[in-house]
Amino acid sequence: MIDHALFDPAKADPDAERLNREIMAAQASAPDPWSLPIAEMRALRREGSLAFPAMPRSPRAETLAIPGPGGPVALRVIRPVRKTRGAYLHIHGGGWIWGGADEQDPWLERIADRCGFVCVSVEYRLAPEHPYPAPIDDCEAAALWLHTEGRKLFGVEALTIGGESVGAHLSVMTLLRLRDRHRLPKAFRGANLFSGLYDLGVTASARNWGEERLVLNSRDIRRFADGFVPEGVPRRSPEVSPLYADLKGLPPALFSVGTRDPLLDDTLFMSMRWAAANNGGYTAVYTGGCHTFIRYKLAMTERALELIERFLMALA
């Protein structure tokens, strides 16, 4: 059971609370992201800011192109420097609208070198130009390729999957498709799901957060869903909201979230449904952590990354 004391604001990490205040102040003085053209907002995100620090690109990364349902899908690959023990399929965040496979290279280098996993990040098509089902289609194609061609190419058997924010959403949707469409429920041995968004109808914590922006706010979450889900698709259909899917037969998952994340409920609800489906795994709650807080230099970040590494290594 989750310790209720984790939700006591008095127990929050002081450094995390200080950073939260700095992020909110910086975002309050910045232009409203929804007032800018999408191309401009994507460019600003790549440049980085206090709210979304840019990460250095890895000189070790290489790009592979595989066939996809809408054309070639690019995969950004970072290999371990020593013995390869498995592979990690990474799916980036960004509200299905922003982000790219090259924006989290330091995390993937760390997993590659500490866990011995080839890290493969998917450059899926972005909404609103390519709404549902395009991003899920591309992630499904990448997962199938890794399960067939990729295992032979990299010389591995142990496959894992994961992502942050909507990357966690797309990871779960990919696992569901592998189970339901391809009869491959355990093609991947485990899932690393960080600060996920699993209910596009919007959970209570996301709905009640309000307009104050700490990385995300309530309007951001609704706008992300608006861009991803076409008219006529029910927001709480299992086709787009995995919280409402049959979750039986999926691999163990590590769910991680901070208590200062508007998507807190998404992780709490999904992790309990995962447990009720007898899939196994763990739930880690970090007092005072904001949305995807592992992007920031905090002692809490180091604890979270170490837990992710231990979880992944146990699957090899």
BELPE-V599306 format. One record per backbone hydrogen bond with DSSP energy under -1.0 kcal/mol. NH is the residue of the N-H (numbers start at 1). CO is the residue of the C=O. Records with the same first field share a line. If there is no record, write none. Layout:
# BELPE-V599306
NH=CO + CO
This chain:
# BELPE-V599306
6=3
7=4
8=5
11=8
12=9
13=287
17=13
18=14
19=15
20=16
21=17
22=18
23=19
24=20
25=21
26=22
27=23
28=24
29=25
35=32
41=37
42=38
43=39
44=40
45=41
46=42
47=43
48=44
49=52
62=77
64=75
66=73
71=68
73=66
75=64
76=121
77=62
78=119
85=116
86=116
87=158
88=118
89=160
90=120
91=162
97=94
98=94
103=100
108=104
109=105
110=106
111=107
112=108
113=109
114=110
115=111
116=112
118=86
119=78
120=88
121=76
122=90
123=74
124=122
127=96
130=126
132=228
134=131
137=133
138=134
139=135
140=136
141=137
142=138
143=139
144=140
145=141
146=142
147=143
148=144
150=145
151=146
153=149
154=150
155=151
156=151
160=87
161=190
162=89
163=192
165=194
167=164
169=165
170=166
171=167
172=168
173=169
174=170
175=171
176=172
177=173
178=174
179=175
180=176
181=177
184=178
187=184
189=159
191=252
192=161
193=254
194=163
195=256
202=199
207=203
208=204
214=216
216=214
218=210
221=217
222=218
223=219
224=220
225=221
226=222
227=223
228=224
229=225
233=230
237=234
240=237
241=237
243=198
244=241
245=242
250=247
253=280
254=191
255=282
256=193
257=284
259=286
260=289
264=261
267=263
268=264
269=265
270=266
271=267
272=268
273=269
274=270
275=271
276=272
277=273
278=275
279=274
282=253
284=255
286=257
289=286
293=290
295=292
296=293
298=296
302=298
303=299
304=300
305=301
306=302
307=303
308=304
309=305
310=306
311=307
312=308
313=309
314=310
315=312
316=313
